[in-house]
């Protein structure tokens, strides 16, 4: 099917509306029907037209005629103008209306049309009805190449926030070998992670000196026995992290937040790791969402001169690069997959701000900064490392799921920071569709299998 991409952006004659006609669509209560004048004859209404025709069809002959009209319309209008943005994926409301034999005929035909439209991934989907978590739609929108490298016996290690844990839980439930290194969302910054890995991969003597110095600095009021216990616990966790990365065949990293505690120049204890500008909050902040407890822990870092602020784009890109280099130093050969967590940050209380803004705005700045930094950093890595990939979990949750007739967050437990299970299962299933070589037959469909640990549950 031939087409010109220039047609996608061809300007149409501007519709003229008088001031009076604009006022006429305002309701008595002041609300406005913004789209009242939109024509239902546009290409993106094609699925709704078929649904209506099927609902009113008197019998098999009329149903067949309606489906044939649908196919004719897609062949005619799907190769020009707005029709070029159609993804040729049946919406769920149409799947429910079609009979098994009708779907069996339509879906291969639509798949053939879809296969010839891969160049249109760079155009945002125009038809909201097509949005779904099905791999066919996600594949038509996202640039994740199918790279089947994960078998059930493959050793998989995930690191990051609760989103990393849930990927591990999903893989385990499907018979894969996976373990997770857990962090809360706010602890999961590239700055802290880069420093943590640099300490974990340092020579034993250097690692022990760093941890001992910082434990003594952060807990001066505690007994030597209690500080020794904290030191041993931290060293064990760091040693286990390094060993898990080194032995993994697949490393999955989810990055969470650009908020961190930054130290003034020269204020680092045990600064031989080369990350002296970032406070080692991984030695201090607990996996808790209790605001009072977190504030008390943060005060220990601020007592050392640390400032709580957003990392800049340049700082974020540098930290992500250091983190990647540390992973590769521990394991040069593993398949390395980076994701950006879609889970909102927990709190920005005490943050140094350049301008007024609440948590939702700060979270947007944080995620945008990290996504842009990761995009540029990965463009440099991929040129020399074919075993590093990005998986768009963030984009699916924040850009695809809101177009679906389901609740993106909190459907099961009313938490605005827990991705709903239907969305989470869709994301994880697409991950397995792209990278999995096989899966254990389960009693339940993986698309509907509930997650044991909702994203964000700490």
N, C-alpha and C positions, 0 to 999 in steps of 0.2 A: 504494500500500500504506500504510494508516494505521497509526500506532503512537504510543505515548506514551513519551517519554524517561524518565519517572519509573519505568517498568518496569525500566529498566536497573539501578536502584539499590534495587529493592524487596527488603527483607530476607526471607530464607527461614527456615523453622523450623530452629533450631539442632540439629545432630545430636548426640545424647548418646553419649559414650564413657566407659566406666569406666577407671580407672587400670589395671586388669588387661588390658583390651583394648589399651591403648596399649603396654604392655610386651610383649604377645604378638607385635607385628610387628617386634620387634628380632631381628636375626639373631644367630647364635652368635658372629660376629666383631665384634659391637658396631655394625654398620651397621644402618640402619633403612630399611624400605620406606615412605617417607613417604606415598606416594600409592596404597598397596595397596588402600585402601578406596574409591577413586574409581570411580564408575559409568561404564562405557563407553557408556551410553545417553544421555549428555549431548549437547547440540547440537553442541559443538565436535568430537565424534568422527565427524561425518557423512561426512567425506572418507575416513576410515579404513574406515568401514563399506562405502562404495562400492568401495574398493580391494579389500577382502576378497571382496566379492560378485563382482567382475569376475574375480578370481583363481580362483574356484571355479565360475564359470559354465560350463555344458556346451556352450553354443552361442549363436548370435545371439539367439534368443528369450529366454534367461535373461539375457543381457547387456542387452537392451532393457528387460527387466523391472526389473533392478537399477538402471538409469539412471532409469527412471520413478519408482521408489521414492525415489531420491535427490532428484529434483525435487519430489515430493510432500512429502517431509520438509522441504526448504528452504522451500516455500510455507507449510507449517503452522507449523514451529518457528522459521523465520527472521524472523517478524514479532512475536515475543514473547520475553520473558525474556532468557536468555543468547543466544538466537539472533539478537537484534538487533545483537550485536557482530560477527557474521560479516561478512566483507568480500566474500563471493561471488566469490572468486578461486580458480581451480583450483590446488592445490599441484602442484609438479613431479612428485611421485610418481604423481599421478593423470594428469597429462598424458602420461606415458610409457605408462600402461596403456590409455588411450583410443585408439580407432582414429580416423583422420582424419575420417571422416564423423560419428562420435559427437562429436568435439570441435567440428566445424563447426556442429552443432546446439546444443550446450550453451553455448558461449562467448557468442553473442549474447544468449541467454536470461539468462545470469548478468550480462552487461553491463547489461541493462535493469534487473535487480534492483539492481545496484550504483548506477546513476544516481539511484535514488530514496532513497539512504542517505547522501547527502553530509553531512547534519547529524550523523552519527555519527562524524565524524573526531575529535571531542573525547573519544570513549571509546576507551581503549587496546584494540587488537585482542585478543580473547580466545583465538583459535584459533592456536596456534603453527604448525600445518600450513600456514596460508595465507601465512606470511611468505615473501617473495621479493624479488628486485631488479627484477622486471618492472614497467614503468610502471603497469599496471593496479592492482597492489597498492600501490605507493608513492603513487599518486594518491589511493587510498582512505584513506590514513593521514596524508598531509602536505598542508599548505595552500598548495601552489605552484600558482598559477593559470597556465594555458597562455597565454603571451605571446610568440607567434612574431615576434621582432624581428630575429633574426640570420640574415643571408643569407651565402652563400659569399664574397661580396665585402666584407662588413662588416669594418671594421678593429677587431680585438679585442685588448685589452691586459690581461694578467693580472699581478697583483702579489701577492707574499707568499712563502710557503714552497714546498717542492717540490710541494705539492698544487696550487698555482697553475700550476706548470710542467706538471704532468700534464694539467690541463684544457686548456692550450694545445696540448700534444702530441696529445691526443685530437681536438681541433678541427682541427688541421692534417691529421691522418690522414684526416679526413672531408671534406677539401677546403675548409676555412674558413681565413680569413686571421687568424692569431693570433701574438702574440709574448709573451714572459714576462720579467718583471724578477725575478730569482732572489734568494732569501734562505734561509738555514738556518732551521729551525723556531724555535730559541731567539733568533735575531736578529729574528724577525718578531713584535714586540710593538706594540700600538697606540701606546705612548708613544714608542718609537724611530721608528716610521713617521710619526707626527704631526710630530715634530721634523724628520725627514728631508725631508718634503714642504714644511714651512714654510721650510726653508733652500733647497730646490730652486726654490720659487716666489718667493723674495725677489729684489729688484733685484740685478743682477749685482755691483755694488760691495759691497753688504752680504753677498751670498753668498760672494764671494771673501775678504772680511775674516774672516768666521766660520770658514771652512775653514782659512785660513792660521793663525789664532790657535790653533785646536784642534790642528792638526798639530804646531805648534811646542810646544804644551803637552804633548802625548801622547808625542812623540818627541824630547825635549831632547838625547839623546845622539847623534842622527844628524847627518850633515853637512847643510849647507844645500842641497846638490844633491839629496840623497836626500829631504829634506823637500819640496823643490819638486816632485819627481816624484810623491810621494804626494799633494800638493795638486792637481796637474794631473789625476791619475787620479781623485780624488774629485770634482773639479769637472766632469769629463767625464761621470762616471756620474750625477751629480745633474742636469746639463743634459739628458742623454739621457732620464732619467726624466720630467722636466717636459715635454719635447717629446712623448714617447710618450703621456702622459696627455692632453695638449692635443689631439692629433691623432686620438685613438681615438673610435670610435663606441660601443663597449661597453668598460667598465672593470670587471674582475672582481677583487675583493680578497678574499684569504683571510687572516684574522687567526689568529695562532698561540698566543702565550704572554703571560701577565700578569706574568712575571718580567722585571725590568729593573734598571738601575743608576741610582739616584736621587742627585742632588747636593744638598748642603746649600744653604740659601738664600744667594744672592749669590756662589756659586762658579762661575758659568758664564762661560766665555770667549765673547766675541762674542754676548752674550745678547740682542741686538736682535731676534731671531726670536720672542721671547715664550714660549719653551719652556725657560727656564733651569733648571727643576727636574730635567730628565732628561738624563743624560749622552749625548753623541752617539756611541753605540757603533757606529753604521753607518760611522763613519770608521776603525774599529779592528778589530772582531771579524771574523775571516776565516771563509769558508765551509768550516769544518772540524769534524769530530767528534772530533779528537784532544784528549783531556781535558787533557793536559799543556800543549799549545799554547794551548788556550782559557783555561786557568788563568793562563798568563803574560800573555795579552792583557788578561784581566780585572784583573790586578794594576795595569796602567797606569791603568785607570779608578779603581780603589780608591785609588791614590796621589793622586788629585785630590779625595779625600774622598767618593767615591761609595759608596753602600751598595747591596748586591745583595739585593733583597727583592721580595715580591709586591706589585703595585699593588692598592689597595683598589677596591671597587666604584665609589665616587664618582670616583676618579682614572681608572679604566678608562673610565667613561662619558664623562668630559670629554675624554680623549685620543681616543676613537673619534669624538666630535663634532668635534674639531679636525681629525682626519684627513679626515673627510667634507667639512668646509668647505674644506680645502685642495684636495681633488680637484675640488670644484665651482668653486672660484676659477680653477683651471686649465682646467676643461671644464664649463660649465654645462649642456650639452645631452646628454651621453652617457648611455646606459643604464648605470646603476651597480648592480652586483650584489655583495652582501657574503656571504661564507661564513665559517664557523669551521672551521679545519683540524682533522681528526680525528687527526692524527699526534701521538703523545705527545711531550712535551718531551725533550730529550736529557739534560740534567743540571741538578741544583739544588745542586751542590757549592758550598759557600760561602754559601748562602742564609741570610739572617737569618730565624729562625723564631719564631713566637709560641707554638708547641707542637710536640712531637716529631712526626715524620712522614717517611716515605720518599718516593721520587720518584713512586710511583704515587698516593699521597695528595695530594701537592703538585700534580701534574698535574690531578687531579680538581678541586681548589680553583681552580686557574688557569683551566681551561676553563669551569667553572661561573660564575666571576666574569665572564669575557668574554661568555659567552652571555647572561647576565642583563642585563649592561650594554648589549650590542648590541640586545637585545629592547626595552629601554626607549628607547634612543636612536632606533631605527628607527621606533618608534611616533610619535615627534615629527616625524621627517623626512617620513614618508609622507604626512602631512596636507598638506604643502606641495609635495612632490616626487613626482609619480606615476611617475617614471622611476628610482626606487630600489627594489630588491627584496632579499630574503634568500633564499639557496638552502641547504637543509638537508643539506649534505654531511656535517657532523658527526653529525647524527641518524641518517642512513642507515648510516654506518659503526659508530657506537657503540651504536645502539638497534635497528636492523633486522638488520644482518648477523650479530650474535651468535645470533640465532634460526635461522640457516640451517645446514645440515649441511656447512659449508665452513669453512676456516680464514680468519679475518678478516685477520690480519696474518702476514706472513712465509712464505706458502705457497711462493713461488718461491725465496727466498734466505735463509730462516731468520732474517730480521731482524724483531724485534718492533716496529720503527718504520716498516715498509714495508707499506702496505695491500696485500693480495693482489690480484692482477690481476683476478680475476673480480669482486671487490667494486668495485674502482676503475673497471672498465669499466661496471659497472651504474650507478654514481653518475654518471659522465660521460654515459652514454647517456640517463639520465633528464634531465640538464641539457639535452641537445640536444632531447629530446622536449618539454620545457617551453618552450624559448626559440628553437629552431632553425626556420627556415622551409624549409630544404631541406638535403640532404646528398648528397655524391657517392656513387654506387653503388660499393661496394668489393667486392673479391673475397671478403672475409671478413665474417661477421656482426659488427657493432660490439660486440655483447655478449661476444664471445669473442676479439676482436682484442687481442693482447697489448700492454701499454704499453711504450714504449721506455725510459721512465725511471720505475721504481717510486717511489711516494710516499716521501719521506724520503731518497732517494738523493742524497747531496751530493758 
